[in-house]
Amino acid sequence: MFFSLGLPTHRVDAGADLIGADAVMEMARAAEAAGFDAVFVTDHPFPGDAWLARGGHHTLDPMVTLSFAAAATRRLRLHTNLFVPAYRNPFVSAKMISTLDALSGGRVILGVGAGYLEPEFEALGADFAERNDRLDEALRAMRAAWSGEPVRFEGSGYAAAGNTMLPRPVQERIPVWIGGNSRRAIRRVVDLGDGWLPMPAPAKASKTLRTPGIENLADLRDRLDYLREYAASVGRADPVDVTFMPRGLSMFSGGALDADAIVEDLAEQADAGVTGVTVALPAGTRGEFLEQAAAFGELVISRAE
C-alpha cells in the first residue's frame, strides 16, 4: 500500500506555523521518517470569493511548495493532488514539472484533474466549457515535450513547430495519476494515465464538484469494474495504480485518528483493488501534525505493509 500525506498548504490562516518554508520542510522530513511514500499538495492559483465563503480554500503554489519538500528529503515522492493543466499553457506546465523532477532526482508523481471552479477558470483566462478536452490535450503535449525530442504539436491557442525542451525529466516516464469519478475520467486514466485518483464524495455534491459521487466501497468497486472492462476493450494490459482515501480522513474532517478502523478499512480497499491512499491529518498546528504523522506511521503504515 502506497501512502501519500497531505501538506496543509490550505491553512493560510495558520501562517508560518503551517505554510512557512521551515514548516513545509520539517513536515516533509517528518513524513519521510514516519514511512510515508509521498507528500501531496493541491492547486488553486486564484479561487473565487463565493467558493471560499462556502468552505473553499487557498493553497500555496504546488511546484514551489514541493521543491521545498524535495530539498528537505531524500526518497519522498512529490505528488500533486490535484494539478489542473487546463489553467496553464501545457508547455509551461511541462517545464515546471520536468524541472522539479530533474532537481529532485526523479521523484514527481503528477496527479491531475479537469478542475471544477468556473470563476477560477474565468479569472485565469482558461476555457471552462472545454476543460476536459484541454486536459486530454495537455497530457499529450506534456508527454511530447518530456521526450527531449523536437516537438510538433498544435493545440488550442498554441502550436509547437519544431521546439525542444531540455533537460528531460530524470524519470523515463513521469507517473500521471488522473482524478475524477466519471466514466470519461476513467477512460482518460486507461488511455493517457498511469493511475486513478477517485474522490470520495456524496452524490448530492456532484453538481458542485462536477463529478459523480462515490459514497462507499461498493460505488468504488463498480467504477473499478468499468475501468477493467474498458482497459480490456482497448487492449491495455499495463496495471493501473488506484489511490483512494481512508474513511474519516478527508482534508477537512478534523476527526481523531482511529488506527484500528483505518487498518481495517485499508484491508477492505486493498481487496477491492486499491493500491494506495492519500492521507489528510486533522492537525491544527505544526506540533500536532508532527505528532500525528509519527503516530500514523507507527500505528497504521507499519501494520499495512
N, C-alpha and C positions, 0 to 999 in steps of 0.2 A: 504494500500500500504506500502510495506517494503522498506526502504531507506538505502542503503549501500554507504558510502562515501569513495572514494579512497584516501589513504595517498600517497603523491607524492614521493614515495621511489625511483622512476626512476630519480629524479632530482639530481643526484650525482654532477652535475655541480654547484649546489647551496650550497653545503657544509652544514655546521651546521645549516644554516638558515632553511633548509627543511628536512635534513636527520639526524640531530643530535638527541641525546637522548631527550633533552629538547623539541626539535621541535616535535618529534613524540608524546610525552606525552601531550604537550599543544594542538596540533591539535586534538588528540583523545578526550581530555576534551571538546574542542570546538564542536566537532561533537555530543557528548552526550548532551551538553547543548542546541544545536540547534534542537534536536529532531530526529537526525538520529538513526537508529536502530543498525547499524554496521559500522565498517570501514573495508576496504579491502586493500590487498596488492597483488603483483604479485610474480612470481618465475622464476628467470633466474640466476642460480648459476655461469655460465661460458659461456656467449654468444660469438659467433664468430665475429671477427672484420669486416668481409664483411657485415654482417647483421647490425652491429652498424653503419657502414658508410652509409647504406641506410635508416637510420631513426630508427633503433632499439635502445634498451635502456638497461642500467644496472638496478639493483634494490637491495635493502637490502635483507637479508635473511628473508623469511616470518615469520617463527616461532619466531625468536629473536625479530623482529620488533613488532609483535602482543603481545609479552609478555610485552613490554614496554607500549603498549596501554592498556593492561589489568590492569597493575599496577596503571595506572593513572585514571581509570574509575571504575564504579560500575555495570552498567547494559549493557553497549555497547557490542554487539556481535563482535566476532573476525573472520573475513571472508577472506579466501584465494580465490583469483580470478585472476589467477588460480594456483593451486599447481599441479606439474607434478610428480605423483607417479613413473612413469617409469624411472625417473632419479635415483632412490634410491632403496635399499632393502626395501620391504614393511613393514617389522617388525621394522626397524629403523624409518621409517616414522610413523608407528603406535605409537611408544613410544614417539616421539616428540609431536604428536598431542594429545595423551591422557594426557601427562604431562601438556600441555597448557590448556587443558580442566579442569584438576584437579585443577591447580593453579588459574584459572580464575573463578572457581565456576560454570563451565558448560556453557561457552559462545561461544564455537567454532562452526563455520559453515565451513565445508570443501568443498570448490569449487575445482574441479579437471578437468584436461584436458589431452588429449593424448600427447600434445606437437607437434611442427611442425618444429623446428630448427635442421636439421640434424647435422651440425657441433657441436652444443652443446651436442647432444647425443653422438657423437663420442668422444668428449673430456672427457665426464663423464664415458665412458666405457659402455654406455647403448645401447640397440638394437633399432635402429630407425625403421627398417622394421617391427619389431614385437611390436611396441609401443601400438597399440590398444589391442592386446592380453595381453600385460604386464599390461595395465591399468585395464582390467577386472580382471585379476589375483590378482593384488594388492588390489583392493576393497574387494574382498572376503577374502584375507589374513588379511587385517587390521580389518575387522569386526570380524573375528575369534579371533584375538589377543585381541581385546577390550572386549571380553566376560569375561575375567579373569579366564577362564577355561583352562585346558590343551589342547593344540592345536596340531593336526597332520595335516600337510599341506605340500604338495610337489609342489614347483613352479619351475620357470626357473632359475636354478643355485643355488637353496637353498631348504632346507627342514626343517620342524619342526616335530620332532618325539616325541612329548610329552613335549612341552615347554609352560610356563605360563607367562603372562605379567600382573604385578600389579604396581601401583594401576590402577583400572579400570577408565575410564572417569567418570566424575560426571553425564553427561547426559546418560540416559538409551540408547539412540540412537543418536550418533552424526549425525546431518543432513549432507548428502553428496549431493552437487549440482554439476551436471556434465555439462561441456561445450562442445561445438561443434554443428555444424549445419547440419551434415549429418544424414541420416536415421539410420546408425549404432549408432551414438551418442544418438539419440532419443530412440532407443531400449535399449541402456545401461541405460538411465535415468529410464525407466519403469522397467527394470529387476533388477537394482542394486542401484538405487538412490532415493533421496527424492525430488530433484528439478532439473530444467533445466536452464542452463545459455547460451542461444543463443547469438550469437555475430553479431551485425550489421556490415556488410562488403559488399563492392561492388563485383559483380560477377567476375570482372577482377582480383581481389586479391585472388581468390580461390586457385590458384596454389601455391602461396606463403604461404598462411595460412593453406593449406592442409584441407580446409573445404569449402563446398559450400557457396556462398554469401547469405545474407539476406539484401536486399536493401530497403525494405519498409514494412509497416504493413501487406500488402497483402501477401508478402512472409512468414512473421511470422505466419499469420493465416493458411496458407497451411501446415506449419510444425506442428502447434498445432493440426490441423485436423488429421494428421498422428499419432501424439502422442496419441490422444484419441482413434483412431482406433486400434492401436497396443495394448494399455492398455486393451481395451475391448477384443481383441483376446486372450490375455493371462490371462484374469480374474483379472487384477489389479483394485481394487476399491479405494485404497488409493489415495487421491489427490496429485498432483504434483505441487510444487511451481515453478513459471516461473519468472525469473528475467532478465529483458531486460535493455535498456539504453534510457534515454530521448534523443530526437533528438537534435543534436548540442552540446552534452556534452561528446564527446569522450575524451580519455586520452590526446590527443594532439591537441584538437580543437582550444584552445586559444580564443574562441569566448566569447562575453559578455553574461551574464545571461539575458534571456528574460522570466521572471516569468510567464506571461500570456500564452505565447506559450508553455512553459513546462507543466503548469497545464492542458491546453487543450490536449496536446499530451498524458499525463498520463491518462486522462479520456478515450481517444481512446484505449490506450493499455489495460486498465482495462477491457474495453468492449470486447476486444479480448481474454482475459483470463490471462493477465499478472498480477502477484501478487506483484511484487517488481521491483525496478530499482537500478542499480549501477550508481553512480554519480561521474564524474571527473570534478573538478573545474578548470577554466583556470588560476588560480593564479600563479604568477611568484615569489612571496615572501611569507614568513610566514604571514606577516601582511595582505596581500591580501587574503590569504587562510582563515584566521580567520574571516575577514570581509565578505567574500563570503559565508562561511559556515553559519554564523549567518543570513545573508540575505536570503539564500535558506530556512532555517528553518522557517523564518517569512513569506516569500512570496510564498513558494511552499508547504512545508510539512504541515503547518497549514491549508492550503486550500485543501489538498488532503486527509486528514483524515476524 
